[in-house]
C-alpha cells in the first residue's frame, strides 16, 4: 500500500483534526500505533506542523467521515499520478556517512561500465563532473584510498536506476 506524502506530518494533522482511531491513522501513515499515540500525547513530533491530506488531494473529507463512523474501516489514499510520481522518485539526499563512499561507486561505474556518460553518473550518484573526471584521470585528491565498489551495495542508488542507466548508455552506443 502506498503511503501519503510526509506520513508523520499527516499523522499529526489527523490526530489533531479528526476522530479517527490510532490504529486507523497508523495504518494509513505506515506507522506503529504506539508512535501515533505518542504524537497524540505530545511526546513525539511536538515541533512538526501538520500536513493536511485533504487540501493536498490525498484524502477526501467524505473518506475521513466514513472511517470516523466505522472504527474498523481503513483510510484509502486517493490515486493521483503526480503523487505516485513523487512517491516513486525516491530520496535524493545522501547522508554524510555515505558521501565518502561516492568516489568508490564512481570508480566502479567507470571501471565496469565505461559506456555510461558522465551526465548519467552525475544524475545517478548525485556528484559532479569534476569529481568523475578526477577519478577517471586518477587525479582525485584521495585516489589512493578509492577502491571500486558497487554503488548499489553502498546504497548510493537503486539497482533498477543503475540498470536503466546501463540500458540507456548501451542504446546510445549502439546508435
Secondary structure, DSSP 8 states (H G I E B T S, - for coil): ----SSHHHHHHHHHHH----HHHHHHHHT--HHHHHHHHHTSS-TT-----TTTTTS--HHHHHHHHH-TT--------HHHHHHHHH------HHHHTTHHHHHHHHHHH-TTS-HHHHHHHHT--HHHHHHHHTT--TTGGG-----HHHHTSS-HHHHHHHHHHHHHHHH-
